[in-house]
Amino acid sequence: MPGCAIDKERHLGRRPGQLAFAMSQVNGVMLLVYQMGPGRAGIGPSRPMECPPVEASERRPFVGAYAYCGSVDIREAAKRWADVWERGWREHDAAAIAALYAEGAVWRQHPFRAPDPGYLDRVFAEEESAQCQFGPPIVDGDRAAVPWTAQTKLKDGRSEDLAGASLLRFTADGLVVEEHDYWNER
């Protein structure tokens, strides 16, 4: 199930006929993730099930649900994004912020402007200081919305009081592949 988001994972142990299994909540549905032998893994609704016996020679060590899903928790990825942005904006750390994005990501910094690849460097060069606060993400599937506010002091003596929200779409490995920012100045 590539691209799924695991909210919880709990390793439960071994049942007769199974090498190992874990209970995972994927997009709000509890699933049983199990490995039965070489190349034989399964995922299905969490309900009692009969499994054919597995010979000892076929058994492999359990590697966990992430091996089958290849995904991260989008809520955690969005929270990490907000935390890094909050610190990175305050410290003008463009490299830390850039590390949150997948190669080829689209970032539209304002709804009526074309994406600007040099945006962070340009804006950070204009700012003397910034204080910002990011709210808790609202997550649905691979997307998140994160509200934020910022108060910036510019090098030319002006200041800005901003409020906005960032709409994000994440890859299965938790990097932003698409961002649309909506903000206004007071």
C-alpha positions in Angstrom: 0.0 0.0 0.0 2.4 2.7 -1.1 1.5 6.2 0.1 -0.5 5.1 3.1 -0.2 6.9 6.4 0.4 4.9 9.6 -1.0 6.6 12.7 -0.1 3.9 15.1 1.9 0.7 15.0 1.9 -1.9 17.7 3.9 -5.1 17.5 1.8 -7.8 18.9 3.9 -11.0 18.7 3.5 -14.3 16.9 0.3 -16.2 16.2 0.2 -19.9 15.2 0.8 -20.1 11.4 2.3 -16.6 11.2 5.9 -15.6 11.6 5.1 -12.1 13.0 2.5 -9.4 12.8 1.7 -5.9 13.8 -1.5 -4.0 14.2 -1.5 -0.7 12.3 -4.0 2.1 11.9 -3.9 3.2 8.3 -6.0 6.2 7.3 -8.3 5.4 10.2 -8.7 1.7 9.5 -7.1 -0.9 11.7 -5.1 -3.4 9.6 -3.1 -6.5 10.4 0.3 -6.5 8.8 1.9 -9.9 8.8 4.8 -11.9 7.2 4.2 -15.6 6.6 7.4 -16.7 4.8 9.9 -15.7 2.1 8.2 -13.1 -0.1 4.8 -13.8 1.5 3.5 -10.8 3.4 0.0 -9.7 3.8 -2.1 -6.8 4.9 -5.8 -6.9 5.7 -8.6 -5.9 8.1 -7.9 -6.7 11.7 -10.1 -9.7 12.4 -9.3 -13.2 13.5 -7.9 -15.1 10.5 -6.6 -18.6 9.8 -3.2 -18.8 8.4 -1.5 -21.8 6.9 1.4 -23.2 8.9 4.8 -21.7 8.1 7.8 -24.1 8.1 10.7 -23.1 10.2 12.9 -23.0 7.1 10.6 -20.3 5.6 10.6 -18.0 8.6 12.2 -14.6 8.3 12.7 -11.9 11.0 9.8 -9.5 11.3 10.8 -6.1 9.9 7.6 -4.1 10.8 4.7 -2.5 9.0 6.9 0.3 7.6 8.7 -2.2 5.4 5.3 -3.0 3.7 3.9 0.5 3.7 7.0 2.6 3.1 5.2 5.6 4.6 5.5 8.0 7.5 2.7 9.5 9.6 1.6 12.6 7.8 0.6 14.3 11.0 4.1 13.9 12.4 5.6 15.1 9.0 3.3 18.2 9.2 4.3 18.9 12.8 8.0 18.5 11.9 7.4 20.9 9.0 5.8 23.5 11.3 8.6 23.1 14.0 11.4 23.5 11.4 9.7 26.5 9.8 9.1 28.2 13.1 12.8 27.8 14.1 14.1 28.3 10.6 12.2 31.6 10.0 13.3 33.0 13.3 17.0 32.0 12.7 16.9 32.7 8.9 18.0 29.1 8.3 17.1 28.5 4.6 19.0 25.2 4.5 17.0 23.7 7.3 13.7 24.8 5.6 14.9 23.6 2.2 15.5 20.1 3.6 11.8 19.7 4.2 11.0 19.6 0.5 11.3 16.8 -2.1 13.3 17.4 -5.2 11.1 19.2 -7.8 8.6 20.3 -5.2 6.2 23.1 -6.2 6.0 26.0 -3.6 3.6 28.8 -4.5 4.4 31.5 -1.9 1.4 33.6 -2.6 -1.8 32.8 -4.6 -1.3 35.5 -7.2 2.4 35.1 -7.8 4.5 32.5 -9.7 6.7 30.3 -7.6 10.0 32.0 -6.8 12.9 29.5 -6.2 15.0 32.3 -4.6 12.2 33.4 -2.2 13.7 32.5 1.1 17.1 34.0 0.4 15.5 37.2 -0.9 13.1 37.5 2.1 15.7 36.6 4.7 18.1 39.2 3.3 15.3 41.9 3.7 14.5 40.9 7.3 16.3 42.0 10.4 14.3 39.7 12.7 11.2 37.6 12.8 8.9 36.1 15.4 6.5 33.5 14.2 4.1 30.9 15.6 2.7 27.9 13.8 -0.5 26.2 14.8 -1.4 22.5 14.9 -1.7 20.9 11.5 -5.1 19.8 10.2 -4.4 16.5 8.3 -6.4 14.6 5.7 -4.6 11.8 3.8 -1.3 13.1 2.4 -2.4 16.7 2.9 -2.1 19.1 5.7 -3.1 22.7 6.5 -1.0 24.7 8.9 -2.0 28.1 10.2 0.7 30.6 11.2 1.3 34.2 12.2 4.5 36.2 12.0 5.8 39.6 13.1 8.9 40.7 11.1 11.2 43.7 11.4 12.7 44.7 8.1 16.2 46.2 7.6 14.6 49.4 6.1 12.9 50.1 9.5 9.4 48.9 8.5 7.7 46.0 10.2 5.1 43.4 9.0 2.3 41.7 10.9 1.3 38.6 8.9 -1.3 35.8 9.2 -1.6 32.9 6.9 -2.0 29.2 6.3 0.1 26.8 4.3 -1.6 24.0 2.4 0.9 21.1 2.0 1.0 17.8 0.2 3.6 15.2 1.4 5.4 12.3 -0.3 5.2 8.9 1.3 8.6 9.6 3.0 7.3 12.8 4.7 8.8 15.5 2.4 6.7 18.3 1.0 6.0 17.9 -2.7 3.5 20.8 -3.1 2.8 23.9 -1.0 0.4 26.7 -1.5 0.6 29.6 1.0 -2.2 32.1 1.6 -1.4 35.1 3.8 -2.2 38.7 4.4 -0.6 41.6 6.1 -2.4 43.5 8.8 
